Amino acid sequence: MNKKLLYWVPTVLLSAMMLMSAGMYVFNYEEISLAFPKLGFPAFVIYPLAVLKVLGVIALLTNKSKFLSEWAYAGFFFDFLLAASGHLNAGDGEAMGAFVALALLTTSRYFWQLRTAE
């Protein structure tokens, strides 16, 4: 299978997840602001996190700067780890989304590295 396809499929799926998440943070703020403290996070990070998710998606999809792409991958990695940890600690059974995102991120990052090494 083509390395380009193996990069773009998980990257587009991950981007869609992040854009849906950012949209949910903005358009369902009241509901999200009640859920964040239950996960152990302050509600004031919701809007900045939504903005950073959109910027991360732009960095990954445009691929203009290796530096920005690396930061986007790192930011998403920590976001997903903290999300999984928060959901596991809350015991709400919602950690699977974070693990799926982490798998997509890992796959995207691996094939991104292969593409940039060529």
C-alpha positions in Angstrom: 0.0 0.0 0.0 1.2 3.5 -0.8 2.9 5.4 2.1 1.0 8.5 1.1 -2.3 6.8 1.5 -1.2 5.3 4.8 -0.4 8.8 6.0 -3.5 10.6 4.7 -6.2 8.2 5.9 -5.4 8.3 9.6 -4.5 12.0 9.4 -7.8 13.0 7.8 -9.7 10.8 10.3 -7.8 12.3 13.2 -8.4 15.8 11.8 -12.1 15.1 11.5 -12.2 14.0 15.2 -10.4 17.1 16.3 -12.6 19.5 14.3 -15.7 17.8 15.7 -14.3 18.0 19.2 -13.4 21.7 18.8 -16.9 22.3 17.4 -18.5 20.6 20.3 -16.4 22.7 22.7 -17.6 25.9 21.1 -21.3 25.0 20.3 -22.0 22.9 23.4 -20.0 24.9 25.8 -22.5 24.7 28.7 -22.5 20.9 28.6 -18.8 20.6 28.2 -18.1 23.1 31.0 -20.0 20.8 33.3 -18.1 17.7 32.1 -14.5 19.1 32.3 -14.4 19.5 36.1 -15.7 15.9 36.5 -12.6 14.9 34.5 -10.3 16.9 36.7 -9.8 19.9 34.3 -10.9 23.5 34.7 -13.6 24.8 32.4 -11.5 27.9 31.4 -9.3 25.7 29.1 -12.2 24.8 26.8 -12.1 27.7 24.3 -8.2 27.8 24.2 -8.2 24.0 23.7 -10.7 24.3 20.8 -8.6 27.0 19.1 -5.4 24.9 19.6 -7.1 21.8 18.1 -8.1 23.8 15.0 -4.6 25.2 14.7 -3.1 21.7 15.1 -5.3 20.3 12.3 -4.2 23.2 10.1 -0.6 22.4 10.9 -1.0 18.7 10.1 -3.1 19.1 6.9 -1.0 21.9 5.3 2.3 20.3 6.2 4.0 23.7 5.6 6.4 23.6 8.5 8.1 20.5 10.0 8.5 22.5 13.2 4.7 23.2 13.5 3.8 19.7 12.5 6.0 18.3 15.3 4.4 20.6 17.8 0.9 19.7 16.6 1.7 16.0 17.0 3.2 16.6 20.5 0.2 18.7 21.6 -2.3 16.2 20.4 -0.4 13.4 22.1 -0.6 15.1 25.5 -4.2 16.1 24.9 -5.2 12.4 24.2 -3.2 11.1 27.2 -4.8 13.6 29.5 -8.2 12.9 28.0 -7.8 9.2 28.5 -6.5 9.7 32.1 -9.4 12.0 32.9 -12.0 9.6 31.6 -10.4 6.6 33.3 -10.2 8.5 36.6 -13.8 9.7 36.3 -14.9 6.1 35.5 -17.4 7.4 32.9 -16.5 4.7 30.3 -15.6 7.4 27.7 -11.9 6.8 27.4 -12.1 4.8 24.1 -12.3 7.9 22.0 -9.0 9.1 23.4 -7.4 5.7 22.7 -8.7 5.7 19.1 -7.4 9.2 18.6 -4.0 8.1 20.0 -3.9 5.2 17.6 -4.7 7.4 14.7 -2.1 10.0 15.9 0.6 7.3 16.2 -0.1 5.9 12.8 -0.2 9.4 11.2 3.0 10.4 12.9 4.8 7.2 11.9 4.0 7.6 8.2 4.6 11.4 8.3 8.1 10.6 9.5 8.6 8.1 6.7 7.4 10.7 4.2 9.6 13.5 5.5 12.7 11.3 5.6 12.5 10.7 1.8 
